[in-house]
Amino acid sequence: MSASAVTPPKAAAPYLPFTRPTIDEETIAGVADVLRSGWLTSGPKVKAFESALSDYFGGRPVRAFNSGTCTMEVALRIAGVGPGHEVVTTPLSWVATSNVILATGARPVFVDIDPATRNLDLDKVEAAVTPATRAIIPVDLAGLPVDRDRIYAVARRHQLLVVEDAAQSIGSRWGGRRIGASGDFVSFSFHPNKNITTLEGGCLVLNDEEEAKLAEQYRLQGVVRSGFDGMEVERPGGKYNLTDVAARVGLGQLPHLEAFLAQRRDLARAYFESFARPHLRDLGLGLPPADFENSNWHMFQVVLPEERLSIRRAEVMARMHQAGIGTGAHYPAIHLFALFRGLGWKEGDFPAAEYAGRNILTLPLFPAMVRSEVTRVVDTLGAILQAALRR
């Protein structure tokens, strides 16, 4: 029987998704109260959520939005990025990271990743800076922070601003401080797969009230209100405001963040312990850095050893699904999408990102999981890969 014909047994346990939010009954009841109140769009709950986030980030101004995508676009606009400019970023991220650069009329300039951290290779960033460069967007993949000291050192040498794509890293730290407690612009996502959620949403951490007012204008059609009926529009904006319904979910989530982080760390340790068993250690899987000081363990990702396997990632994912376990592919290399190939990028430009983009596999990790489920995931994946090894 060929390796490709081997299939794992059908699932005997409930289906295990790769992620699932934990929302308590108090939050659900609070959402019902908002619905009954009649005030559903941006209102008192949004202001309360922004205040709570500001406290979390050390008192910095915070504005909430309806996604973690528009927060980056707004940050770039506040930074003055526009047509004719370039922004340095990573090719291994959700495509939003690069789409927001295009939305401003600027051009993304990609830099390959460090295969160990899967974040920007900081040894290569400076060489990508040109006279047209205005900003850098580093991404904290899976919640592992980019070295903030090094990225800001490069930015300051070249008088660039940094828009931190911290979509996945709320609760992560650098130098003992929370990500978001410092920095030029820091963007977070509250999508349902993130460490806390507002169903859909995000926030932007800013430096002062002047920037916060600009963010508010970009958030809602560029409008500035005064008095009962005064209205002015000073710049084009979007429709990016968060609803009070979503903000109430966020207000219920934020107090649980530290407990969620503790459980994620414990589950990540369980993954490392399980993969350390000799018959699994020899499979050649690329494990993430075992960083329990800085990472929030948003995701636990492995990189499949494609050169040793007779099947591709899609088949591994299909067999995991058949065994009742969900997985994810976060992310394909951005520069190989048709939109970006049309800008001149091509296969072979960023080998490390391309290899990871083909082979990175996100395994289940969320606070409601228990250690026995980690063992189940690792045992199932191990059996699939052992059966698929080239002989």
N, C-alpha and C positions, 0 to 999 in steps of 0.2 A: 504493500500500500504506500502510495506517495505521501509526502508530508502535507501536500495541499489537500489531500482527501481526509486528513485527520480532523475531526470536529470534537470540541469539548462536549461533555454531557449537558443535557438540557437543565435549565435553572431549577433548583429545588428550593431555593430561598426567594423571598420577595425581590423584585427588581431593584437594583441599587443604582440610582442615577449618579452622574459624575458630580453633581452639586444640587443642593436644595436649600432654600432659605428657611430659617427658623423664625416664625412670627408668633408671639405669645397671644393669649386670649385678651389680655389687657389692651394690647395694640389693636386687635380686631374690634374690640368694643369701642375704643377711641375713634377708630375710623367711622364706625356707625354713628357716633356722636357728631362728627364733622358732617356726615351726610345729612343728618337731621337738622343741623344748624342752618342750612341754606347757603353757607359761605363755602363754596367748593374750590374756586380758583385761588390765586395767591392772596393771602390774607394773614391773620394773626398766627396761624400755625407755621407758615413759612418764616415769619419774623422770629418766632420762638426757636425754630430749628436752626436758623442762621446764628442766633445768639448762642445756642448750645454748642454749635460747631466752632464758633469763635472762641469760646471758653476752652474747648478741647485743643485748639491750635494756639493756645497761649495769648489770646486776646486780639489776634489779627482780624482784620475785616474779612468776612466771608459772605459770598452771595450764592444762593442756591439756584439751580437751573433744571431744565427738564431732561438733561442728558449730560454725560461726561464728555460728549463730543463738542457741543457748542461752547463749553467752558474753555476748551483749548483755542477754538477759533476766536472767541472774544479776547482771550489773553493775547493772542497774536495781534489782533487789531489795536488793543490798548498799547502794545509794544511798538506800534507803527509799522508793522510788516505789511507789505503790499506788492503790487506788480513790480517786477524787475529785481525783487529780493530773493534770497535763498535761505532755507532753513535746514540745518543739519539734523538728521534723525536716523533711526534704526529701520532696517527692512523687516525685522521680526517683531511684529506687533499687529493688533487689530488695525484694519486698513484706515479707520478713522484718523489715526495719528498722522497719516499722510494726506488724507482727503481735506483736512482742515487747512493744511498749508496751501493746497490748490484753491480752496475757497477764498483765500485772501488775494489770489493772483500771484502768489509767490511759487517758487519751485522747490520741491524736496530734494535734498542731496543726501544720499544714503551712505552710511558707513557700516562695514561688516561688524558682526558680533564677536564677542569673546566666547568660544565654545564652552567654557566652563561655567560662566555666569549666565550666558545667553542674552546679556545686555550689551549695549554699545561697547565696542573695543576701544577703550580710552587711549590706547596707544596710536590709534588711527584718526581720531577726531580732528586734531589740529590740522592735519594735512588736507582736510576737506573744506577748511575755511578759505573763503575768497573775499575780495572787496565787496561782493554783493551779499555776503552772509549777514543776517541781522539777528538770528536767534538759533538756539539749539533746543531740540525736544528730546530729552532722554526718556526712556520708558523703563519702569520697574517691572520687568516681566515676572509674573507669578508672585509679585509682592516682594521680590528681592531688590533692595535699593541699588541703583547706580551709585558709585562712589561720588558723593556730593562734593567732597573737597576737590577732587581732580576735575570734575566737569565745570565747577565754578571757577577754578583757576584758569582753565582754558578760556572760558567766557570772558573773564575780566581782562585777560591779556589782549583780547581782540575786541573789547568793548561791545560784547554781545549780551543779549538777555537770554535767560533760561526759562522755558515753559516746561515745567515738570509734568510729564504724563504719569501721574501717580494714580491712575484709574484703579489699579489693582493693589495699591499699597497703603490704604488707611490702616493705621496701627503699626506700620513698619517704622523703623528708627534708623537714624544715622548719627554717629557721634553722641549717642545717648539721648538725642532729641527726637521727638516725633516728626516724621515726614509731614511737612505742612507748617511746622512751627517756625520755619525760616525759608528763605528762597525768594526768587523774583515773582514767579506766578506758579501756583501749585494747583493742579486740576485732579479732582477725584470723581469716580463714578459710583453710583448707587444702583446699578443694574442688579436684577435678582441674583446673578451669580457672584456678586461681590461680597465682601466680608460683612457689610451691612447694606441694607437695601431701602429704597423708597419706591419700590416697584420699577419705576424708571426715574432717572434723575442723576444729578451730580452737583458739585459745588466748586467754586473757584476761590482760593485763598489769595488775598491781595495785600498790599503794603500800607495803604492809607485810604482815607475817605474820598479823596479825589478819584483814585482808581475805582473805588467801589461805586461811585456815582456814574462813572463811565460804563462800568459793567452793567449797571441797571438800565442805562440807555440802550446799550447793545442788546440787552435781554428782551426789551419790549419796544420794538419799532422806533427806537431813538427818541422816545417821548420824554419830555420834561414837563411836569405839572406844577402849577402854582395856584394857590387859592382854591376856590370852589370850581372855577371854570377855565382857569388859565392852562394853556397847553402850547408847547413849542416842540419842534423837531429839529435837532441840530445835526444829526448824522443818521445814516441808514442803520436800522437794527433788524432783529428777527423776532420770532415769537417763541421765546425760550424759557418762559417763566414756569416755575414749579407750582403744582396745585397744593392746596391745603390738605387734601386727602393724602397725597404722596408725602407731604411734610410730616403729617401725623404718624405715618409708618416710620419715617426716619427718627422721630422723637421717641418712638417705642424701641427702636433698634439700638440707638447710640448707648444707652446705659448698659447694654449686654455685650458691648464690643470686647471688653477685656476678657470676659468669660469665653466668648467665641474664640478669641485669639489663643487662650490657654488650651482649649480643646483642639484647635488646629495644630498647635505645637506638639501636643501629645500624639495626635494621629500621625504627624510627620515623623516623629521618633519611631512610632510603630512601623512605618514603612521602611525606614532605614534598618531597623532590627530584622524585619522579614526578608529584605533583600540581601542581608548579610549572610544568610545561610549558604553553605558552600555550593550547593547545586544551582542556586540562583545567582550567586556572585560571579560565576563563570560564564554567564550568558552574554556578557559584554554590553549590558545596558548602560546608558549614560544617565547617572543619577544627578540630581541638582546638588549644589553646594549645601552642606549640612550647617546652615547658618541659623542658629537659634538666638542670636543676639539682635539681628537687624530685621530679618524677614518676618512678615505676618502670615506666611504660609497660605497665601490665597489659593495657590494650586500646587499640587505635587505632580511634577512632570518628569517623565523619563524620555530618553532618546533611543529609539530602536537601532540596533546594529544592522543596517540594511545589507551590508556586504556579507553578513553571515546567515541571512534568512532567505528562504525560498518563497516567501510571500511578502506583500507590501503592507503598509500600515492599514489601509482600508480593510484588508482581509482580517488583520488582527482585531480591529475594532468590531468587525462583523461577528467574529467568533466570541469576543467578549460579550457582545450584545446577546448572542444566542445563549450564553451562559448566565444571562440576567444581570450584566454589569455594564453600565454606561461609561463611555470614555469621550474625550474630546481631542480636537486637533487645533491647538492654539500656539502658532498660527502658520498658515502658508506664507512664504516670503512675498512681501508686498511688491517688490520691483518686478516680479514675474507675472503679475496681473496685466491684462491687455492694456488697461489705462496707462500704466506706468511703462510698459514696453514701448508704448507710443511716444513716450518722452525720451526714449533712447536707451533705457536700461535693458539688459539682456542676461540670459543664463550664463553663469560663470563669473559675473561681476562680483558676487559676494558669496564665496563657496561655503563659509561656515553657516551663514543664515539659510542658504539653500538646503544644506544637509539637514539642519534642524527643522526647516519648514516641511521637508518630506517625511521626517521621522519622529518629531516630537509627539508625545502621547500624554494627554492629561488624564490622570487617574482620579477616582472619586475621593473627595475630601470636603467635608462640611461638618458643622458642629454636632449634628444629630447622629453622626456615625459613631460606631464603637470599634475597639481594637480588633475584635473578631472579624469584622467586615474588612478591615485592612488585610488581615491574613487571607481571607477569601479572595480578595482582589489579586494579591501577589501570587497565591497558589495557582489561580486560574490563568493569569498572564504567563507565569512560569511554564505551565503545562503546554500552552499554545506555542510559546517560543521554542521550547525544547523539541516539540514535534516538527517545527518548521526550520530547524537548523540545517544548514547544508552539510551533507555528510561527505 
